[in-house]
Amino acid sequence: MNSTEPAAVPCQSSSCINSRPPSRLECPTCSKLGIKGSFFCTQECFKAGFIHDFLNLSISKKDDDSNPFRNYGFSGSLRPMYPLSPKRVVPSHIQRPDYADDARGFSKSESLEQTRPPRILDSEEQEKLRTACKLAREVLDLAAAAVKPGITTDEIDEVVHSATIERNAYPSPLNYRCFPKSVCTSINEAICHGIPDRRPLLDGDIINIGYHGDVNETYAVGEIDEESKNLIRTTRECLDEAIKICKPGALFRDIGKVIEPIAKRNGCSVVRNYTGHGINDLFHCNPNIPHYAKNRAVGTMQPGIAFTIEPMINLGNWNGIHWPDDWTCTTADGKRSAQFEETLLITETGVEVLTAGAKRDF
C-alpha cells in the first residue's frame, strides 16, 4: 500500500533566515489544541516565531467558527475572522453608482465602456476627478492614522466608511461586484482585495489599505523586520520611478519595463494577475496598465487621460491564489506582498499625481 506524506507548508516564523522553506516541524502545543498550520523549518525558527505565531493562532482558537474556510489550504499564517459585521449604511441623499443597489454588484456603465478607447477628460471632468482624488487621499490618511497593534480591520473599515459619508461621498468598493466592505485591507501575504473582518492587527504585520479614488499604500504595524521594510521601500520606488516616465507620447507598456528591473534588483517579483487601469466617473476602464516587463499593453499617453499605476510586489514568486471568499488574493508561497497606488492625469507638459500625499520615510 502506498502512503502519501502530508503536504509541507512554509515556515511560519516571520524572521526565518532560510526564506521560509516547506516545513514539517510542528508546534506540539498547537497540535494538541487542534490548531493546524503551525510549522517551522528549524528549532531556531520555532523558538523565534513561537510567541508571535501562537498569539495569532490562539486568537482564532477563541472562536472555533471564526474561520469559515477551515478545509482550504492557506499558503501562510493569515486567516479570516468571521462573521463579518453587517453591511454599513449609506444615507439616501448621497449619489450612488449604478452597482450600489444591484444584487450582483454589476456596473452596466462600466461594462459598456470595456471596448472603447481611453476617454479624454475635458477640463470640467478633470476638476471633478481632482476633487474626488483629494477626498480619497484625506480618507486614506485617516485610515492610516488608525493603524496600530490591536485594531481590527473592520474598525479601519468603519473609519473609512464614516469619513467618506462625512464628505457626502459614496465609498466606491461597497457592493462593487458584491464586495461587502468600504475599503480593502490586505495583511502580510495578502496581495490585494482583503476583506475587513474581526482580526486584530499584530505587532510586526504589514497592511495595505486600498480606497477607490484611486489610491493605496502599505503600512507597518508596530516594529517590522528588515525584509518587510525593504519590500515596502522597493514597492514605493517601483511606483515613483514609473511615474517619472509618464508624459504625452509615452507608451503604457513601458511602465512595466521600469518597474520589473527595480523589483528584481531587490530580490522581489512583480504580480501579473492584476494591473493598473483607467479611471474617471467609472471604477475601472481602459487603458490597461501591466506592471511587468515585456507586456503587450497598447496605446500611448495623451493629455486628458487619467489612469492608475499600482504595482504589487512580492518577496517570493509572483503567483497568487484566491481564498474561497472570491476576493482575497494571497501569495502562493505565503511570503509577504506590498502595494502602492496613485491616480495620474496626463497634462500637456507631463503628469499630475492627483492622489499625492505627504512623503513618507521608509
KAHUUR-V569036 format. One line per field, one symbol per residue. ss: DSSP state (A for helix, B for strand, O for the rest). phi: phi as a letter, one per 40 degrees, with the letter a starting at -180 (. if undefined). burial: I if it has 24 or more other C-alpha atoms within 12 Angstrom, else O. Layout:
ss = ???
phi = ???
burial = ???
This chain:
ss = OOOOOOOOBBOOOOOOOOOOOBBOBBOAAAAAAOOOOOBBOOAAAAAAAAAAAAAAAAAAAOOOOOOOOOOOOOOOOOOOOOOOOOOOOOOOOOOOOOOOOOOOOOOAAAAAAOOOOOOOOOAAAAAAAAAAAAAAAAAAAAAAAOOOOOOBAAAAAAAAAAAAAAOOOOOOOOOAAAOOOOOBBBBOOBBBOOBOOOOBOOOOOBBBBBBOOOBBBBBBOOOOOAAAAAAAAAAAAAAAAAAAOOOOOOBOOAAAAAAAAAAAAOOOBBOOOOOBBBOOOOOOBBBBBOOOOOOOOOOBOOOOOBBBBOOBBBOOOOOBBBOOOOOOBBBOOOOOBBBOBBBBBBOOOOBBBOOOOOOOOO
phi = .cbbccccbcdcccbdcbgfcdbbcccccccccgccgcbbcaccccccbcccccccccccccbcccbcbccccccbccbcbccccddccbdccccbcccdbcccgcbccccccdcccdcccccccccccdcccccccdcccccccccadhccccccdcdccccccccfbccdccgcfgccbcacbbbfcccagccdaccccbdhcbbcbbbcabaaabbcbgcbcccccccccccccdccccccccadgcccccdccccccccccbgbbbcbcbbcacaacbcbacccbcbbcfcbcbhbcbdhcbabbacbbbcbcccbbbcccgbcbbcccgccbbababcbbcbcbiabccbdbccbcb
burial = OOOOOOOIIIIIIIIIOOIIIIIIIIIOOIOOOOIIIIIIIIOOIIOOIIOIIIOIIIIIOOOOOOIOOOOOIIIIIIIIIIOIOOOIOIOOOOOIIIIIOOOOOOIOOIOOOOOOOIIIIOOOOIOOIIOIIIIIIIIIIIIIOIIIOOIIIIIIIIIIIIIIIOOOIIIIIIIIIIIIIIIIIIIIIIIIIIIIIIIIIIIIIIIIIIIIIIIIIIIIIOOIOOIIIIIIIIIIIIIIIIIOIIIOOOIIIIIIIIIIIIIIOIOIIIIIOIIIIIIIIIIIIIIIIIIIIOOOIOOIIIIIIIIIIIIIIIIIIIIIIIIOIOIIIIIIIIIIIIIIIIIIIIIOOOIIIIIIIOOOOO
